[in-house]
Amino acid sequence: MKAYYCKPTTEATDVLMERLLHPQGTIAIDTETISLKDRTCVGIGVAVSPEESFYIPVLPERGEVLIDVLDLLANPDVVKLYHN
């Protein structure tokens, strides 16, 4: 399994961004929250294949690709499986 952490100040390569923002096939989405009681989102995990996933922080600082990931989640042409 390859996992990539998209920090707010990290420049990801064009190849990684292509895999994340233009996935081939179904993707899996998981949100990370502070706790079961405090459901404030602190990050979003996106698996683009069984072997490759990305983590995009939301808090305390937003990952630089967060807006692009939210557009991906809103895209009706991409099949998504949600967890949590």
ChimeraX attribute file (.defattr): number of C-alpha atoms within 10 A of each C-alpha:
attribute: neighborCount
match mode: 1-to-1
recipient: residues
	/A:1	7
	/A:2	10
	/A:3	13
	/A:4	15
	/A:5	14
	/A:6	20
	/A:7	17
	/A:8	16
	/A:9	10
	/A:10	10
	/A:11	11
	/A:12	15
	/A:13	8
	/A:14	9
	/A:15	8
	/A:16	13
	/A:17	16
	/A:18	11
	/A:19	16
	/A:20	22
	/A:21	17
	/A:22	12
	/A:23	16
	/A:24	12
	/A:25	11
	/A:26	12
	/A:27	19
	/A:28	16
	/A:29	18
	/A:30	15
	/A:31	19
	/A:32	19
	/A:33	17
	/A:34	12
	/A:35	10
	/A:36	8
	/A:37	7
	/A:38	8
	/A:39	11
	/A:40	14
	/A:41	14
	/A:42	17
	/A:43	20
	/A:44	19
	/A:45	20
	/A:46	24
	/A:47	22
	/A:48	21
	/A:49	16
	/A:50	10
	/A:51	9
	/A:52	14
	/A:53	20
	/A:54	20
	/A:55	20
	/A:56	24
	/A:57	23
	/A:58	20
	/A:59	13
	/A:60	9
	/A:61	13
	/A:62	17
	/A:63	21
	/A:64	18
	/A:65	18
	/A:66	17
	/A:67	11
	/A:68	13
	/A:69	18
	/A:70	12
	/A:71	11
	/A:72	17
	/A:73	17
	/A:74	11
	/A:75	11
	/A:76	9
	/A:77	9
	/A:78	15
	/A:79	13
	/A:80	19
	/A:81	12
	/A:82	10
	/A:83	10
	/A:84	7
